[in-house]
Amino acid sequence: MAKSRSGKRHSTGTTITTKSWFGSHEEMVVEDLGDGKVICEDSRGRYITDKYRLDNGLADQNRASLKRI
C-alpha cells in the first residue's frame, strides 16, 4: 500500500480575496509606474508586474515570486 507524502496539503480556512489564486487583475492595481509596469497588492503584500499580465487568464510569475516590495 502506498504511503502518503508528508508535505503541505490543503489548509482549511484559507479564503481567496481576489478573482483567482495566481493571476493579476486590474482591481489589484495600486499604482501605475509608467513604462508598462504597475504595483499590485494581494493578501501577501505588494509586487511589481507588467500591465500586459493583467486579466490575461494566465498565472503571473511576479505574483508567485517571493520577491516583494
C-alpha positions, 0 to 999 in steps of 0.5 A: 500500500502506498504511503502518503507524502508528508508535505503541505496539503490543503489548509482549511480556512484559507479564503481567496480575496481576489478573482483567482489564486495566481493571476493579476487583475486590474482591481489589484492595481495600486499604482501605475509606474509608467513604462508598462509596469504597475504595483499590485497588492494581494493578501501577501503584500505588494509586487511589481508586474507588467500591465500586459499580465493583467486579466490575461487568464494566465498565472503571473510569475511576479505574483508567485515570486517571493520577491516583494516590495 
